[in-house]
């Protein structure tokens, strides 16, 4: 899933850059290009909707989300794993909300 993705959540638009520096890490940017956070373990394999996904969601559900949820790597990672509570409910990354887009102008 390398490349740029656009996601709209909670009435806000974000851009995700998958495959940072040849790894599987992901960076989250605002619509204006401000870097919010980076998340993901290099070399990890994310498979939502599986037992592995359920285990991750159960562990990460215990981590408190701060009021600044856009800067929370846990919040974004749970979205990528398609977590609802302690279960990974969908087989699509980001619950199917992310759409592949061209590289934004501000990123060059």
C-alpha positions as CSV (number, residue, x, y, z in Angstrom):
1,X,0.0,0.0,0.0
2,X,2.7,2.5,-0.8
3,X,1.9,6.0,-1.9
4,X,-0.4,8.8,-0.8
5,X,-3.9,8.3,0.6
6,X,-6.6,10.8,1.5
7,X,-8.9,10.1,4.4
8,X,-11.8,12.1,5.8
9,X,-12.7,11.4,9.4
10,X,-14.5,13.5,12.0
11,X,-15.2,16.1,9.4
12,X,-11.5,16.7,8.7
13,X,-9.3,15.8,5.8
14,X,-5.9,14.1,6.3
15,X,-3.2,12.7,4.0
16,X,-1.4,9.5,4.8
17,X,2.0,8.7,3.2
18,X,2.6,5.0,3.2
19,X,6.1,3.5,2.8
20,X,8.3,6.2,4.3
21,X,11.9,5.8,3.3
22,X,11.3,2.4,1.9
23,X,9.8,1.0,5.1
24,X,6.2,0.3,6.1
25,X,6.0,3.3,8.3
26,X,3.2,5.8,7.7
27,X,3.1,9.6,8.2
28,X,-0.1,11.6,8.8
29,X,-0.4,15.2,7.4
30,X,-3.1,17.8,7.6
31,X,-4.8,19.1,4.5
32,X,-2.3,22.0,4.5
33,X,0.8,19.8,4.8
34,X,1.6,19.9,8.5
35,X,3.1,16.7,9.8
36,X,1.0,15.3,12.7
37,X,2.6,12.0,13.6
38,X,4.3,8.9,12.3
39,X,3.3,5.4,13.2
40,X,3.8,1.8,12.3
41,X,6.6,-0.7,12.9
42,X,9.0,-1.2,10.0
43,X,8.5,-4.6,8.5
44,X,5.2,-5.3,10.2
45,X,2.4,-7.0,8.4
46,X,-1.1,-5.6,9.0
47,X,-4.0,-7.9,8.3
48,X,-7.3,-6.5,9.7
49,X,-10.2,-8.9,10.2
50,X,-8.0,-11.7,11.4
51,X,-7.1,-13.2,14.8
52,X,-3.9,-11.2,14.7
53,X,-6.0,-8.0,14.2
54,X,-8.2,-9.0,17.1
55,X,-5.2,-9.4,19.3
56,X,-3.8,-6.0,18.4
57,X,-7.1,-4.3,18.9
58,X,-7.6,-5.9,22.3
59,X,-4.1,-4.7,23.4
60,X,-4.4,-1.2,22.0
61,X,-7.9,-0.6,23.3
62,X,-6.4,-0.2,26.8
63,X,-4.3,2.7,25.7
64,X,-6.0,6.0,26.5
65,X,-6.6,8.4,23.6
66,X,-5.7,12.0,24.4
67,X,-8.0,14.9,23.5
68,X,-5.4,15.6,20.7
69,X,-6.4,12.4,18.9
70,X,-5.0,13.6,15.5
71,X,-1.5,13.4,17.0
72,X,-2.0,10.0,18.6
73,X,-0.2,7.2,16.8
74,X,-2.4,4.7,18.6
75,X,-5.6,6.2,17.2
76,X,-4.2,6.1,13.6
77,X,-2.9,2.6,14.0
78,X,-6.2,1.4,15.3
79,X,-7.9,3.0,12.3
80,X,-5.5,1.2,10.0
81,X,-6.2,-2.2,11.7
82,X,-10.0,-1.4,11.4
83,X,-10.6,-1.7,15.2
84,X,-13.9,-1.3,16.9
85,X,-13.5,-1.8,20.6
86,X,-11.4,-4.9,21.0
87,X,-12.1,-6.5,17.6
88,X,-10.8,-6.0,14.1
89,X,-14.1,-5.8,12.2
90,X,-13.2,-5.2,8.6
91,X,-10.8,-6.8,6.2
92,X,-10.2,-3.4,4.5
93,X,-7.4,-1.1,5.8
94,X,-8.7,2.1,7.4
95,X,-12.2,0.5,7.2
96,X,-12.2,1.3,3.5
97,X,-12.2,5.1,4.1
98,X,-8.8,5.8,2.5
99,X,-8.6,6.7,-1.2
100,X,-5.4,6.6,-3.2
101,X,-4.5,10.1,-4.5
102,X,-1.6,11.8,-6.3
103,X,1.2,13.4,-4.4
104,X,-0.2,16.7,-2.9
105,X,1.4,19.9,-4.2
106,X,2.8,20.9,-0.8
107,X,4.8,17.7,-0.4
108,X,7.3,18.2,-3.2
